[in-house]
Amino acid sequence: MNFRQKVAVAILDIAVIAELCVSMYFAAHDPDNLTPVFLKSFLTMVIPTLLLGRVVIKRLGSKEPDSQTFD
């Protein structure tokens, strides 16, 4: 995994954490239906994010393997 891919993964992690917080915010407004509201909002946000992240990380990959030297 090259440096650009690592940066993309870090950005993806931050996006998923932000989506989690937003979903909890939405769910807190309806305490009687907390779980369904949370799952509906979280899954509708996280699935496209993860699919897009997978495509971006794959595109950022280089064709040649990383050269690692082991001493």
Phi and psi in radians as a Rosetta constraint file:
Dihedral C 1 N 2 CA 2 C 2 CIRCULARHARMONIC -1.499 0.35
Dihedral N 2 CA 2 C 2 N 3 CIRCULARHARMONIC 3.101 0.35
Dihedral C 2 N 3 CA 3 C 3 CIRCULARHARMONIC -1.118 0.35
Dihedral N 3 CA 3 C 3 N 4 CIRCULARHARMONIC -0.698 0.35
Dihedral C 3 N 4 CA 4 C 4 CIRCULARHARMONIC -1.109 0.35
Dihedral N 4 CA 4 C 4 N 5 CIRCULARHARMONIC -0.655 0.35
Dihedral C 4 N 5 CA 5 C 5 CIRCULARHARMONIC -1.169 0.35
Dihedral N 5 CA 5 C 5 N 6 CIRCULARHARMONIC -0.676 0.35
Dihedral C 5 N 6 CA 6 C 6 CIRCULARHARMONIC -1.130 0.35
Dihedral N 6 CA 6 C 6 N 7 CIRCULARHARMONIC -0.676 0.35
Dihedral C 6 N 7 CA 7 C 7 CIRCULARHARMONIC -1.148 0.35
Dihedral N 7 CA 7 C 7 N 8 CIRCULARHARMONIC -0.724 0.35
Dihedral C 7 N 8 CA 8 C 8 CIRCULARHARMONIC -1.102 0.35
Dihedral N 8 CA 8 C 8 N 9 CIRCULARHARMONIC -0.682 0.35
Dihedral C 8 N 9 CA 9 C 9 CIRCULARHARMONIC -1.145 0.35
Dihedral N 9 CA 9 C 9 N 10 CIRCULARHARMONIC -0.707 0.35
Dihedral C 9 N 10 CA 10 C 10 CIRCULARHARMONIC -1.110 0.35
Dihedral N 10 CA 10 C 10 N 11 CIRCULARHARMONIC -0.734 0.35
Dihedral C 10 N 11 CA 11 C 11 CIRCULARHARMONIC -1.140 0.35
Dihedral N 11 CA 11 C 11 N 12 CIRCULARHARMONIC -0.692 0.35
Dihedral C 11 N 12 CA 12 C 12 CIRCULARHARMONIC -1.102 0.35
Dihedral N 12 CA 12 C 12 N 13 CIRCULARHARMONIC -0.724 0.35
Dihedral C 12 N 13 CA 13 C 13 CIRCULARHARMONIC -1.071 0.35
Dihedral N 13 CA 13 C 13 N 14 CIRCULARHARMONIC -0.756 0.35
Dihedral C 13 N 14 CA 14 C 14 CIRCULARHARMONIC -1.128 0.35
Dihedral N 14 CA 14 C 14 N 15 CIRCULARHARMONIC -0.689 0.35
Dihedral C 14 N 15 CA 15 C 15 CIRCULARHARMONIC -1.128 0.35
Dihedral N 15 CA 15 C 15 N 16 CIRCULARHARMONIC -0.722 0.35
Dihedral C 15 N 16 CA 16 C 16 CIRCULARHARMONIC -1.172 0.35
Dihedral N 16 CA 16 C 16 N 17 CIRCULARHARMONIC -0.690 0.35
Dihedral C 16 N 17 CA 17 C 17 CIRCULARHARMONIC -1.126 0.35
Dihedral N 17 CA 17 C 17 N 18 CIRCULARHARMONIC -0.708 0.35
Dihedral C 17 N 18 CA 18 C 18 CIRCULARHARMONIC -1.123 0.35
Dihedral N 18 CA 18 C 18 N 19 CIRCULARHARMONIC -0.705 0.35
Dihedral C 18 N 19 CA 19 C 19 CIRCULARHARMONIC -1.123 0.35
Dihedral N 19 CA 19 C 19 N 20 CIRCULARHARMONIC -0.639 0.35
Dihedral C 19 N 20 CA 20 C 20 CIRCULARHARMONIC -1.090 0.35
Dihedral N 20 CA 20 C 20 N 21 CIRCULARHARMONIC -0.783 0.35
Dihedral C 20 N 21 CA 21 C 21 CIRCULARHARMONIC -1.121 0.35
Dihedral N 21 CA 21 C 21 N 22 CIRCULARHARMONIC -0.736 0.35
Dihedral C 21 N 22 CA 22 C 22 CIRCULARHARMONIC -1.127 0.35
Dihedral N 22 CA 22 C 22 N 23 CIRCULARHARMONIC -0.714 0.35
Dihedral C 22 N 23 CA 23 C 23 CIRCULARHARMONIC -1.118 0.35
Dihedral N 23 CA 23 C 23 N 24 CIRCULARHARMONIC -0.699 0.35
Dihedral C 23 N 24 CA 24 C 24 CIRCULARHARMONIC -1.156 0.35
Dihedral N 24 CA 24 C 24 N 25 CIRCULARHARMONIC -0.614 0.35
Dihedral C 24 N 25 CA 25 C 25 CIRCULARHARMONIC -1.104 0.35
Dihedral N 25 CA 25 C 25 N 26 CIRCULARHARMONIC -0.806 0.35
Dihedral C 25 N 26 CA 26 C 26 CIRCULARHARMONIC -1.106 0.35
Dihedral N 26 CA 26 C 26 N 27 CIRCULARHARMONIC -0.734 0.35
Dihedral C 26 N 27 CA 27 C 27 CIRCULARHARMONIC -1.189 0.35
Dihedral N 27 CA 27 C 27 N 28 CIRCULARHARMONIC -0.521 0.35
Dihedral C 27 N 28 CA 28 C 28 CIRCULARHARMONIC -1.194 0.35
Dihedral N 28 CA 28 C 28 N 29 CIRCULARHARMONIC -0.348 0.35
Dihedral C 28 N 29 CA 29 C 29 CIRCULARHARMONIC -1.323 0.35
Dihedral N 29 CA 29 C 29 N 30 CIRCULARHARMONIC -0.294 0.35
Dihedral C 29 N 30 CA 30 C 30 CIRCULARHARMONIC -2.289 0.35
Dihedral N 30 CA 30 C 30 N 31 CIRCULARHARMONIC 1.394 0.35
Dihedral C 30 N 31 CA 31 C 31 CIRCULARHARMONIC -1.083 0.35
Dihedral N 31 CA 31 C 31 N 32 CIRCULARHARMONIC -0.464 0.35
Dihedral C 31 N 32 CA 32 C 32 CIRCULARHARMONIC -1.232 0.35
Dihedral N 32 CA 32 C 32 N 33 CIRCULARHARMONIC -0.533 0.35
Dihedral C 32 N 33 CA 33 C 33 CIRCULARHARMONIC -2.077 0.35
Dihedral N 33 CA 33 C 33 N 34 CIRCULARHARMONIC 0.767 0.35
Dihedral C 33 N 34 CA 34 C 34 CIRCULARHARMONIC -1.013 0.35
Dihedral N 34 CA 34 C 34 N 35 CIRCULARHARMONIC -0.904 0.35
Dihedral C 34 N 35 CA 35 C 35 CIRCULARHARMONIC -1.140 0.35
Dihedral N 35 CA 35 C 35 N 36 CIRCULARHARMONIC -0.854 0.35
Dihedral C 35 N 36 CA 36 C 36 CIRCULARHARMONIC -1.105 0.35
Dihedral N 36 CA 36 C 36 N 37 CIRCULARHARMONIC -0.676 0.35
Dihedral C 36 N 37 CA 37 C 37 CIRCULARHARMONIC -1.154 0.35
Dihedral N 37 CA 37 C 37 N 38 CIRCULARHARMONIC -0.734 0.35
Dihedral C 37 N 38 CA 38 C 38 CIRCULARHARMONIC -1.094 0.35
Dihedral N 38 CA 38 C 38 N 39 CIRCULARHARMONIC -0.860 0.35
Dihedral C 38 N 39 CA 39 C 39 CIRCULARHARMONIC -1.111 0.35
Dihedral N 39 CA 39 C 39 N 40 CIRCULARHARMONIC -0.727 0.35
Dihedral C 39 N 40 CA 40 C 40 CIRCULARHARMONIC -1.090 0.35
Dihedral N 40 CA 40 C 40 N 41 CIRCULARHARMONIC -0.830 0.35
Dihedral C 40 N 41 CA 41 C 41 CIRCULARHARMONIC -1.261 0.35
Dihedral N 41 CA 41 C 41 N 42 CIRCULARHARMONIC -0.700 0.35
Dihedral C 41 N 42 CA 42 C 42 CIRCULARHARMONIC -1.205 0.35
Dihedral N 42 CA 42 C 42 N 43 CIRCULARHARMONIC -0.808 0.35
Dihedral C 42 N 43 CA 43 C 43 CIRCULARHARMONIC -1.185 0.35
Dihedral N 43 CA 43 C 43 N 44 CIRCULARHARMONIC -0.603 0.35
Dihedral C 43 N 44 CA 44 C 44 CIRCULARHARMONIC -1.225 0.35
Dihedral N 44 CA 44 C 44 N 45 CIRCULARHARMONIC -0.391 0.35
Dihedral C 44 N 45 CA 45 C 45 CIRCULARHARMONIC -1.597 0.35
Dihedral N 45 CA 45 C 45 N 46 CIRCULARHARMONIC -0.688 0.35
Dihedral C 45 N 46 CA 46 C 46 CIRCULARHARMONIC -1.383 0.35
Dihedral N 46 CA 46 C 46 N 47 CIRCULARHARMONIC -0.573 0.35
Dihedral C 46 N 47 CA 47 C 47 CIRCULARHARMONIC -1.098 0.35
Dihedral N 47 CA 47 C 47 N 48 CIRCULARHARMONIC -0.876 0.35
Dihedral C 47 N 48 CA 48 C 48 CIRCULARHARMONIC -1.107 0.35
Dihedral N 48 CA 48 C 48 N 49 CIRCULARHARMONIC -0.601 0.35
Dihedral C 48 N 49 CA 49 C 49 CIRCULARHARMONIC -1.113 0.35
Dihedral N 49 CA 49 C 49 N 50 CIRCULARHARMONIC -0.778 0.35
Dihedral C 49 N 50 CA 50 C 50 CIRCULARHARMONIC -1.187 0.35
Dihedral N 50 CA 50 C 50 N 51 CIRCULARHARMONIC -0.672 0.35
Dihedral C 50 N 51 CA 51 C 51 CIRCULARHARMONIC -1.138 0.35
Dihedral N 51 CA 51 C 51 N 52 CIRCULARHARMONIC -0.794 0.35
Dihedral C 51 N 52 CA 52 C 52 CIRCULARHARMONIC -1.099 0.35
Dihedral N 52 CA 52 C 52 N 53 CIRCULARHARMONIC -0.714 0.35
Dihedral C 52 N 53 CA 53 C 53 CIRCULARHARMONIC -1.077 0.35
Dihedral N 53 CA 53 C 53 N 54 CIRCULARHARMONIC -0.692 0.35
Dihedral C 53 N 54 CA 54 C 54 CIRCULARHARMONIC -1.116 0.35
Dihedral N 54 CA 54 C 54 N 55 CIRCULARHARMONIC -0.736 0.35
Dihedral C 54 N 55 CA 55 C 55 CIRCULARHARMONIC -1.140 0.35
Dihedral N 55 CA 55 C 55 N 56 CIRCULARHARMONIC -0.789 0.35
Dihedral C 55 N 56 CA 56 C 56 CIRCULARHARMONIC -1.124 0.35
Dihedral N 56 CA 56 C 56 N 57 CIRCULARHARMONIC -0.777 0.35
Dihedral C 56 N 57 CA 57 C 57 CIRCULARHARMONIC -1.142 0.35
Dihedral N 57 CA 57 C 57 N 58 CIRCULARHARMONIC -0.660 0.35
Dihedral C 57 N 58 CA 58 C 58 CIRCULARHARMONIC -1.165 0.35
Dihedral N 58 CA 58 C 58 N 59 CIRCULARHARMONIC -0.694 0.35
Dihedral C 58 N 59 CA 59 C 59 CIRCULARHARMONIC -1.208 0.35
Dihedral N 59 CA 59 C 59 N 60 CIRCULARHARMONIC -0.526 0.35
Dihedral C 59 N 60 CA 60 C 60 CIRCULARHARMONIC -1.344 0.35
Dihedral N 60 CA 60 C 60 N 61 CIRCULARHARMONIC -0.196 0.35
Dihedral C 60 N 61 CA 61 C 61 CIRCULARHARMONIC -1.200 0.35
Dihedral N 61 CA 61 C 61 N 62 CIRCULARHARMONIC 2.537 0.35
Dihedral C 61 N 62 CA 62 C 62 CIRCULARHARMONIC -1.565 0.35
Dihedral N 62 CA 62 C 62 N 63 CIRCULARHARMONIC 2.723 0.35
Dihedral C 62 N 63 CA 63 C 63 CIRCULARHARMONIC -1.269 0.35
Dihedral N 63 CA 63 C 63 N 64 CIRCULARHARMONIC -0.482 0.35
Dihedral C 63 N 64 CA 64 C 64 CIRCULARHARMONIC -1.701 0.35
Dihedral N 64 CA 64 C 64 N 65 CIRCULARHARMONIC 2.494 0.35
Dihedral C 64 N 65 CA 65 C 65 CIRCULARHARMONIC -1.201 0.35
Dihedral N 65 CA 65 C 65 N 66 CIRCULARHARMONIC 2.664 0.35
Dihedral C 65 N 66 CA 66 C 66 CIRCULARHARMONIC -1.140 0.35
Dihedral N 66 CA 66 C 66 N 67 CIRCULARHARMONIC 2.388 0.35
Dihedral C 66 N 67 CA 67 C 67 CIRCULARHARMONIC -1.588 0.35
Dihedral N 67 CA 67 C 67 N 68 CIRCULARHARMONIC 1.938 0.35
Dihedral C 67 N 68 CA 68 C 68 CIRCULARHARMONIC -1.951 0.35
Dihedral N 68 CA 68 C 68 N 69 CIRCULARHARMONIC 2.322 0.35
Dihedral C 68 N 69 CA 69 C 69 CIRCULARHARMONIC -1.856 0.35
Dihedral N 69 CA 69 C 69 N 70 CIRCULARHARMONIC 2.316 0.35
Dihedral C 69 N 70 CA 70 C 70 CIRCULARHARMONIC -1.994 0.35
Dihedral N 70 CA 70 C 70 N 71 CIRCULARHARMONIC 2.124 0.35
